[in-house]
Amino acid sequence: MGGVEENTHPTNCRYIVPNRHEAVETTFDEHRETTTFTFESELPKGPALLTIYYDGILNDKMAGFYRSTYKDAEGNTKVMGVTQFEATEARRAFPCWDEPSAKATFSIKLVVPVELEALSNMPIEQITQVEPEEKTVHFALTPVMSTYVSCCFDAPSELDRHGKQLRKWCLGSPTCMFR
């Protein structure tokens, strides 16, 4: 499996074909940037579902899913989470095969403070309340694509002069996409 960053740690793996196979060992190779899951017996060939459970952090390395800062209208420094997955940096955010030729669909869900906006490649399908101060934002399934094309970030939302919430994504120029 393509890489593991020191801040993304798979904790368990399950391979489901018709029967469930739990990984008995998980090893990390920092030099090769790989994770290996060992199972008790050889896994059967054919279609299957691989479920990986992992823990990660919002890093400060300007790669993967990381913390960034900006100044609000009053000059206060604010923090937001952003992604930079090109070309193989997605492995800093989640376990994956993140070589540009390896393509997949992505089902992205972000747990964010309720006052933040979450954005990704696809439209929001559902927002659920997790805790009084947190929500989970579920995005529609992406088309087949490379990991470096997927993106997500969170930032404070803004209101227009009529009090309507603005959702915007600025691309480093005066041009912004509003929803």
N, C-alpha and C positions, 0 to 999 in steps of 0.2 A: 504494500500500500504506500502511495506517495507520502512522503515526509511527515515528520512530527516536529513542530517547533517546540522549544522548551516551555512555552506557555500553553500548549494544547496537549493534553494527556488522555489518550483512550484508557478507560477504566475497565471495560468489558466488551466482549464481542459475541454476537449470536448469529448463527448461520442457519436459516430455516429453509428446508427443501420440502419434503413433507414432514420431516422430523426436525426437532430442534437440537442443535449442536452448540454447546457453550465452549468458548475458548478456555483452555486450561492454563495458558501462559501468554503474556503480552510482553514483547521486548522492543526496545527502542535502539536504533542505530543512528546516533547523531551525525556521524560522518557521511553516511549514505542518505540521511534524511528519510528513513523508512521506519515503519512499525510492522512487526510480524506477529500474527496471531497463530498460536499453535493449538490444534485440536487433538482429542484423544485418538481419533482414527481419521483415515483419509475421507475427505468430503466427496459426496457423489457428484458426478458431472451433470450439467443441465441448469435450467433457470432456477434461481433461488433468491431469497431476500437476505441481505447482510445488514444487520443492525449493529451500530457501534455507539456505545455510550462513552462520553468523554467530558472532561472539564477543561475550561479555558479561561483566559483573562483578557481584558482589553489592554493590549500592550502599548508601549510608547516608542515603537521602532519605525514608524511611518511605513509599515508594511503589514499585510494581513488585515485584521480588523483592529484598528488602533485609535487611541485618543488623539484628538486634535483640539486646538483652541482658537477662539476668535473673540473679537471685542463687540459687545452689544452697543446700542445707540448711546448709552451713557458712559461708554468707555470701560465697562467691567469685563474682565476676562471670563469667558464661558467655555465649557468643555462639551465636545460632541464626539460621537463614535463614527468613524468613516472606514471605508475599505480601499485597499490597493492590492489587488490580487495578481497583477501581471508579473512575470509570466508564471511563476510557481509559488507565489506568496499566499495562495488560499490555504495552504497547509498550516500557516500560522494561525488560522481561524478555526478550521475544522479538518478532521481526517479525510483525505480524498486522494484520488488519482488526479493530480493537477498538472499534468503535462498538456500542452496546447492541443495535441491530437486526440486526447481522451475526452470525450464529450458525454454529457449526461443532462438530465433535467434536475431542477433544484426546487425544493419545497422549503422556502425560507420563512422562519418565524423568529421574531425579535421580541424579547421581553425588555421593556423600557419603562422609565418613570412616566406616569400619566401626563405630565406636562410637556413631554417631548413628542415630536413627530418622528415616525419611522418611515423611511423610503427604501424601495428596492426596485428591481427591474420590472416587476409586475404589479398590477393593481392589488389593493388590499381586498381580501375576501372576507375577513372577519377580525374583529377586535374583541378580546375577552379580558375581563378584569381578573388579575392574578391575586394581588394584595391591594389594600387600600391605596398604596402609592405606585403600584405597577400594573401594566397591561401587557398582554401578548398580542402582537400584530401578526396575523397570518396572511401571507401573500399568495396569489395564484401560482400554480406550477409554471415554471419557465419552459420555453421550448428547449430542445436539445442544443446545448452550447458548451463551450470550454469554461472551466472554473474562473479563469481570469476575466471573463466578461460579466460574471455575476457580481452584484454589488448590493450593499445595504449601508444605511447610516441613520443616525438619529440626531436631531437638533431641536432647539426650542421652536415652537410654532409661533406664528405672528398673526395679528388681526389686521384687517383693512380698516379704513376710516368708518365703516358701517358696523364694525364688530364681527365681521365674518372671518372665519379662520382661513388663512392663506397657506397653501402647501406649495413650496417652490424648491426647485433644484437648479442652482446656479452652476454653470460650467466654466468658471474662471473668466467670464467675459460679461458685458452688460446684458447678454441674452440669458433669460431664465425661462424655465418651463413652469407654468403655474397650473395647479389643479384646484 
